[in-house]
Amino acid sequence: MNVGLLKNKNFSLLIFGKLASLIGTQMQNFALSLYVLKTTGSAAKFASVLAVTIVPQLLLGPIAGVLADWFDRKKIMIYLNIFSGLAVGACALMFQINGGLSMPYIYALVITLSIISLLYVPAITTVIPTVIKKEELPDANGVNAFIMNLGSLTAPALAGVLFGLYSMFVILIVNSASFFIAAVSQIFIKMPKLNKKPEKINFTTFSTDFLEGVKFIKNKRLILNIIILGMIINFAYSPVLSLGLTYISKQIIKITDYQYGILESVIVISTMIAPFVCSSIAKKLHTGKIIFYDILFTSIFMALMALVSSAIYIGLFSSNFVPYVSFMVVGFGIGLIITVGNIALNTMFQQEIPLKVMGRVFAVMGAVCTAAIPLGQLLFGFLFDNLEAWVCVASSALILFVTIMIFKKTLFTMGEEKIEENIQASELNINLPEMANAVEIENSDF
């Protein structure tokens, strides 16, 4: 991982803005959960609104992707950060006037920010491959992941201190300010304008451009297969980890709140180590093999999680210390492996998807993969209620293992084909286009 990339002014401004808004948002999410629990006594009420935010993602995600490709992405990021800051600031004002926030205000805020992110994410996704050279993308994504995970680690601690010493009002003010800080930093980023806005905006032009993104996915076998894999992983892995981690820790191994906090910290630390691991792996293996081994080892660690949570394993020990440490090791391994795979995938997408259609492609991928999550939550939620936890986790591990073995040949073949393309281009003395240098950098309009 080359931290020297932070000397790139555009890249460092992007990372600084992302980190500021990330810390503010993470602090708000953490504090809101505590606030709802404190005022209503029901954390389930806040969890329900988070589930509701998936609906606009599914319905509006593809539309947002087209808009991100139509309009100036830099302006989109700046304006949406300002709008987010105003929305959070308005909630802070209502908190001060009313002496608190009712659930309708909280629901409105969370859903508003979720809808804003639909357009914001496709826009900001294109920035790294725009300001960074193609061969530096693996290191750039590693630096980005490390700093963002560091922010995720510190945000809850900061929120806990501020929430305990002051109130939810201070958290809202901090988050509002973080969005404005992000907007200011993005004003000074110099990036090419690659948007292609049609002369007439109507349903015909929208459908044409949207189908162009779908057609690109269909013609790129590697990306299409990754989307299918993503759906299966989100269906079988994400719900099990989100449900199983807490359930197994508290109900089966019976650890304390303090021990659970340490467990979560260890998992976050593993995601911070992952960029360093990914940087060396990317130099030895092509993306297809990285994805294969990533999901394969994830399935193995999920199987180990099932073993650790079984009554047979726990019954071998007189206390829960060894099962707790074992569970912590498994959690560390899963966090490390999944983060390495995510960094590799992001790099591959940035290298394979043209910037002019990246918004649409990412939006379609996000909508399709996200749709699998609630289905998995429904199924595995039912299974956790009616079966032993280790059976549910083992079922997830089996689904992942069978799936990746089915895709093994495809991933290996596609990776070799990509290497062959690069070799042929090198032999013909062809310079493969670098996204960062494909267009002239224009001065900011701001």
Residue pairs with C-beta under 8 A, 6 or more apart in sequence:
1 139
1 142
1 143
1 146
1 275
1 276
1 278
1 279
2 136
2 139
2 142
2 143
2 279
3 143
5 11
5 132
5 136
5 139
5 140
5 143
6 12
6 15
6 143
8 131
8 132
9 188
9 190
10 131
10 189
10 190
10 191
11 128
11 131
11 132
11 140
13 185
13 186
13 188
13 189
14 124
14 127
14 128
14 131
14 185
14 186
14 189
15 143
15 144
15 147
16 185
17 81
17 181
17 182
17 183
17 184
17 185
17 186
18 124
18 144
18 147
18 148
18 182
19 147
19 148
19 151
20 178
20 181
20 182
20 185
21 81
21 84
21 178
21 179
21 181
21 182
22 148
22 151
22 152
22 155
23 151
23 154
23 155
23 158
23 178
24 174
24 175
24 176
24 177
24 178
24 179
25 113
25 175
25 178
26 151
26 152
26 155
26 156
26 159
27 155
27 156
27 158
27 159
27 162
27 171
27 174
27 175
28 88
28 159
28 171
28 172
28 175
30 155
30 156
30 159
30 160
30 163
31 159
31 162
31 163
31 168
31 171
32 46
32 106
32 110
32 168
33 43
33 46
34 160
34 163
35 101
35 106
35 163
35 168
36 42
36 43
36 45
36 46
36 103
36 106
37 43
37 46
39 100
40 103
45 103
46 106
49 106
49 107
49 110
49 111
50 110
51 374
51 377
52 107
52 111
53 110
53 111
53 114
54 370
54 373
54 374
56 111
56 114
56 115
56 118
57 114
57 118
57 366
57 367
57 370
58 367
58 370
58 371
60 115
60 118
61 118
61 363
61 364
61 366
61 367
61 370
62 210
62 360
62 363
62 364
62 367
63 206
63 210
63 363
64 118
64 119
64 122
64 359
64 363
65 122
65 210
65 213
65 359
65 360
65 361
65 362
65 363
65 364
66 206
66 209
66 210
66 213
66 359
66 360
66 363
67 76
67 119
67 359
68 76
68 119
68 122
68 123
68 126
68 359
68 360
68 363
69 122
69 195
69 196
69 209
69 213
69 356
69 357
69 358
69 359
69 360
70 195
70 196
70 197
70 198
70 201
70 209
71 195
71 197
72 193
72 195
72 445
73 123
73 124
73 126
73 127
73 191
73 194
73 195
73 359
74 186
74 189
74 191
74 193
74 444
74 445
74 446
75 445
76 119
76 120
76 123
77 120
77 123
77 124
77 127
77 183
77 186
78 183
78 186
78 187
78 446
80 116
80 119
80 120
80 123
81 120
81 179
81 180
81 182
81 183
81 186
82 179
82 180
82 183
83 116
84 113
84 116
84 179
85 176
85 177
85 178
85 179
85 180
85 183
86 176
87 109
87 112
87 113
87 116
88 109
88 113
88 172
88 175
88 176
88 179
89 172
89 173
89 176
91 101
91 105
91 109
91 172
92 169
92 172
92 173
92 176
94 101
94 105
95 101
95 167
95 168
95 169
95 172
96 169
100 168
101 168
118 363
121 362
121 366
122 358
122 359
122 360
122 362
122 363
123 359
125 358
125 359
125 362
126 194
126 355
126 358
126 359
127 189
127 191
128 137
128 140
128 141
128 144
128 350
129 137
129 350
129 351
129 355
129 358
129 435
129 436
130 191
130 192
130 194
130 355
130 435
130 436
131 189
131 190
131 191
131 436
132 140
132 436
133 434
133 436
133 437
134 351
134 432
134 434
134 435
134 436
135 434
137 347
137 350
137 351
138 278
138 279
138 282
138 343
138 344
138 347
139 279
141 275
141 343
141 346
141 347
141 350
142 275
142 276
142 278
142 279
142 343
143 275
145 271
145 274
145 275
145 339
145 342
145 343
146 272
146 275
146 276
149 268
149 271
149 272
149 339
150 272
152 268
152 271
153 265
153 268
153 269
153 272
159 171
162 170
162 171
162 174
163 170
163 171
187 444
187 446
188 444
189 444
190 441
190 442
190 443
190 444
191 441
192 438
192 439
192 440
192 441
192 442
193 442
194 355
194 356
194 439
196 356
198 205
198 209
209 360
210 360
212 357
212 360
213 357
213 360
213 361
213 363
213 364
214 360
214 364
216 353
216 354
216 357
216 360
216 361
217 223
217 224
217 227
217 361
217 364
217 365
218 224
220 352
220 353
221 410
221 414
222 287
222 288
222 348
222 352
222 414
222 418
223 349
223 352
223 353
223 361
223 365
225 407
225 410
225 411
225 414
226 291
226 345
226 348
227 365
227 368
227 369
228 407
229 291
229 295
229 403
229 404
229 407
230 365
230 368
230 369
230 372
231 368
231 369
231 371
231 372
232 372
232 399
232 400
232 403
233 295
233 400
234 369
234 370
234 372
234 373
234 376
235 372
235 373
235 375
235 376
235 379
235 399
236 376
236 395
236 396
236 399
236 400
236 403
237 298
237 302
237 396
237 400
238 373
238 376
239 373
239 376
239 377
239 379
239 380
239 381
240 302
240 376
240 380
240 392
240 393
240 396
241 334
242 377
243 377
243 380
243 381
243 384
244 305
244 309
244 384
244 389
244 392
244 393
245 263
245 331
246 260
247 384
247 389
248 305
248 308
248 309
248 327
248 389
248 393
249 255
249 259
249 260
249 263
249 327
250 260
251 389
252 309
252 314
252 389
253 309
253 314
253 320
253 323
253 324
253 327
254 320
255 263
255 320
255 324
259 324
262 328
263 324
263 327
263 328
263 331
266 328
266 331
266 332
266 335
267 331
267 332
267 334
267 335
268 335
269 332
270 331
270 332
270 333
270 334
270 335
270 336
270 339
271 335
271 336
271 339
273 336
274 335
274 336
274 339
274 340
274 343
275 339
275 343
277 336
277 340
278 339
278 340
278 343
278 344
281 290
281 340
281 344
282 290
282 344
282 347
285 293
286 415
286 416
286 418
286 419
287 344
287 345
287 347
287 348
287 415
287 418
288 410
288 411
288 412
288 413
288 414
288 415
288 416
288 418
289 411
289 412
289 415
290 340
290 341
290 344
291 341
291 344
291 345
291 411
292 404
292 407
292 408
292 411
292 412
294 337
294 338
294 340
294 341
294 344
295 341
295 400
295 403
295 404
296 401
296 404
297 333
297 337
298 334
298 337
298 338
298 341
298 400
299 397
299 398
299 400
299 401
299 404
300 397
300 401
301 330
301 333
301 334
301 337
302 334
302 393
302 394
302 396
302 397
302 400
303 393
303 394
303 397
303 401
304 330
304 333
305 327
305 330
305 331
305 334
305 393
305 397
306 390
306 391
306 393
306 394
306 397
307 313
307 390
308 314
308 323
308 326
308 327
308 330
309 327
309 389
309 390
309 393
310 388
310 390
311 388
311 390
313 323
313 326
314 320
314 323
316 322
317 323
349 358
349 361
349 362
350 358
350 435
351 435
353 361
353 362
354 435
355 435
355 438
380 392
380 396
383 391
383 392
383 395
384 392
422 432
425 431
425 432
